[in-house]
């Protein structure tokens, strides 16, 4: 009887420890990468081509520089930081990160080959807005969807296209925001 109680107590302790580790795994991953675990803002999340959950987050360095990170969650529930952007800053206040997802294929009839479609994503994050950000017709190329989230000086601009990834090379968000007097340099 004592062995059953001891085994049950041990099992309960193991379950509690695993739950604590899974719950704090995201903070631990960010901290181990050298970033601020108390400054995490989830900007986008979804399911990648491997069926794994992923997130794009905003965090910061110890020196309070903005960093964007792409993380994936494996089948055991643990997060891993795949890559970060922040050293290739367009200006002191805007950081961008990109990723792609296979979106499937299109087919019109059985005699033709399928066309494989890819979603290309580019996300910009900044903290220097001086007014409400909006784009006028013609400022963003055709075939690009734009989602803007803004809270005061902080903003997140998410661009998505199903065209070629070169489409994003035609857009200079920093110049566009400066031209429209949306941000301060």
Secondary structure as GFF3:
##gff-version 3
##sequence-region A 1 185
A	DSSP	alpha_helix	2	32	.	.	.	ID=ss1
A	DSSP	beta_strand	41	47	.	.	.	ID=ss2
A	DSSP	beta_strand	53	60	.	.	.	ID=ss3
A	DSSP	beta_strand	66	73	.	.	.	ID=ss4
A	DSSP	beta_strand	79	85	.	.	.	ID=ss5
A	DSSP	beta_strand	94	106	.	.	.	ID=ss6
A	DSSP	beta_strand	115	126	.	.	.	ID=ss7
A	DSSP	beta_strand	144	151	.	.	.	ID=ss8
A	DSSP	beta_strand	154	161	.	.	.	ID=ss9
A	DSSP	three_ten_helix	165	170	.	.	.	ID=ss10
A	DSSP	alpha_helix	173	179	.	.	.	ID=ss11
###
